[in-house]
């Protein structure tokens, strides 16, 4: 799947705590599922970034968590994922039809629910690491066989996609009125006018393979 050449490396354990925000990640990088203590470190990164940027105190996290690790085994980015086939998606509260129906209506193509994955809780130590995480996630999701990815993106996150030459398509605004009693946990997040967006993974992967945005990195995990 991946044209990047994986260097030999030892299997790594729990992973170190997130790198300091002003420290550049040291390549090569790896993306891997986080479990145990590594998952705790990834969740710490997500909590810190959302609290710092939005004064949010998150209590909801995706069932799957992926971490972007640098050469020192420090976490420089993390993101959650949830297969649509596994049940209702968090973002489906913002739309009036199932995600596969919303994407099909927008594209005019048939979309099966098992082809869709939701990504969320995305956090990185700076915009550069955010773009590296997007590249790594795209390759990883393609390797899992997904065709469509959907997520809720703020202006800052969507700008990271644009800088990579990607243009996620908007399905709906993320209306804070649909959050109910959970809204106070999200601090100022909704002042960033987040939107529910989607993209097709194979074309995005081809675009990113031509983009000189990242150092060498390798996939590791499932």
N, C-alpha and C positions, 0 to 999 in steps of 0.2 A: 504493500500500500504506500509506504513512505519511501521516497527517493533519497532521503537523507541517510547517510551511512552511519549506523550506530557504532560508537566506539565500545570497546570492551570495558566493563565496569563491574564492581562488586554489587551484590544485592544490598540494598540499604534498609535500615530498620525504620524506627519511628519517625525519623526526620527531625531536624533541629527546629527550634522556634523560628518564626518569621524574621527575615533580615530587617535591619533598620531601614526606615523609609528613604533615607538619603543615600543608601548604599546601592550601587549598581549590581545587578545579578551577574554572577560569574558563570559563563558557559563552559562546557555544554550543559543544556538544560534537559530535564526529563519531566514528563507528565505521568502521574500514576494515581490510581485509586488510593485514598487515605483511609486507613482503619486504625483502631486502637488509639494509641497516643498521638500518632500522626494526624488522625482525624481531629483530635482535641486541639492540636496546634493550628490546623486549618480553620477550625471554627473560631479560634481566638483571633486569627487574622481577619476573618469576615466581620466579627463583632467590632473589633477595633476600627476598621475602615468605615463601617456604616455609622458608628458612633461619632467618629471624627468628622465625617463629611456631611452627615444628615442629622446628628444628634438622635439617632435611632437606637433602640435597644431590641435587637432581634431575638425572637424566641422560636421562629419557624425556620427550618432548614430543610433542604432537599435530602432525600434518602441516600443518594449517592454523592460522594464528595471526591473531587479530583484536586490534586495539588501540583503546582509547577515548582520543581525543585532545581536549585542551582548546583554547581559543582561542589559546593561545600555542604550539600544536603540541607540547605536552608530553604524554607518555603517563601517564594516570592510572589505567588499568586494562588488563588483557590476559587473553585466554582462548584456548584451543585448541579446535579442532573436528575431528571425524573422521566422515565419512558411514559409516553401517553397511554400505551397499552396497559400500564399498571394501575390505572385509575384516574380520577379527576386531577387536572393540573391546577396549580396555584393560580396561574394567569387566567384560567377559564372563568373566574369570578368577574372578570372585566368584559367578557364578550357574551353574547346572547345565544350562541350556538357552540357545539363542540369544536375544538381546535381544527380538526381535520375538515369540517364543513366550512369553517371560516377561510382556511387556506385555499380550499377548492373553489370557493366563490370568488376569491381574489385572483386566482391564477387561471381558472377555467379548466383545470386538470383534475382527474380523480385522485384523491388522497386517502390512503388507508391510515387508520389511527396508529398502527404499529410502526409506520414510517416516521412518526413524529416524536421528538424528544424536547422537553423543556429544560432550559438552562437558567439558573438563577443563583443568588447569593454570590455573584462574581465580585471578587475583591483582589486588588493587586497593589504592590508597593510602588506606586507611581504609574504615569501613563505609558511609559516604555514597557514596563512589565505587563500592563493590561493588554497591550498589543501582542506581546509574545504569548500571553495566555490565550488570546483569541486564535492565533495561528495553531497553537498546540491543540486546543479544543476542537478546532475544525478537523484536523487530521484524526484525532481520537474518535470523534463521532462518526466520521466516514468509515473508519475501521470497524466500528460496531454495526455498520449496515444501515444507519439512519439516512433518510433522504431530506427531511425537513427539521429545522430547529426553530423553536419559538422562545421568546423571552420578553421580559419587561425592561426597557432601556431608558435611562435618563439621557439628557442632552450630552453629558460628558462621555458616557459609554458609547453612544451612537457616533460621537465624533471620533472615537478610537477606531470604529469600524470604517468610517469614511476615509481616515488616513491610510487605511490598508487597501483602499479601492473597493470596499464593499458597501452596499446600499440596502440594508434590511428594509423590508416593505411593511408599512404600517397597517395594522388591523383595527386598532381602536385606542383611544386614550385610556390610561390606567386611572379610572375614576376613583378618587379616595372615598367617595360616598359608599362604595361597595365593600369597604374594609370593615364596616361595622365597629364592634367594640375594640378591634385590634388596631384601629387607626392611631391612637396616641403612641404606640410603640415605634411608629415610623418617623417620629420627629419631623424634620423639614423635608423629608424625601420627596413628598408630592409637590413641593414648590419647584422642583426641577422638571415638572411636566413630563413624567415618564409615559411611555407609549408601549403598547403591546405590538411587537413586530415579529417577523419571521423571515427566514431565508432558506434557499435551497442549498444543501451542503455540497454536492459534487461540483457545481460551478464555482462556489466560493473556494473550495480546495484548489481548483485549477488556477484561480486568480492569485491566491496566496503563494502558490508554487513559483509564480513569476515575480513576486514582490520581494525586493532585497531588504526585508525588514528584520530578519532574525539571524543570530549566529547558529551554528550547528547545534542540534539537540536530538534526543532520541526518545522513543516511546518505551514505556516500561509498565507492565501491569497485566490486566486481563486481556 
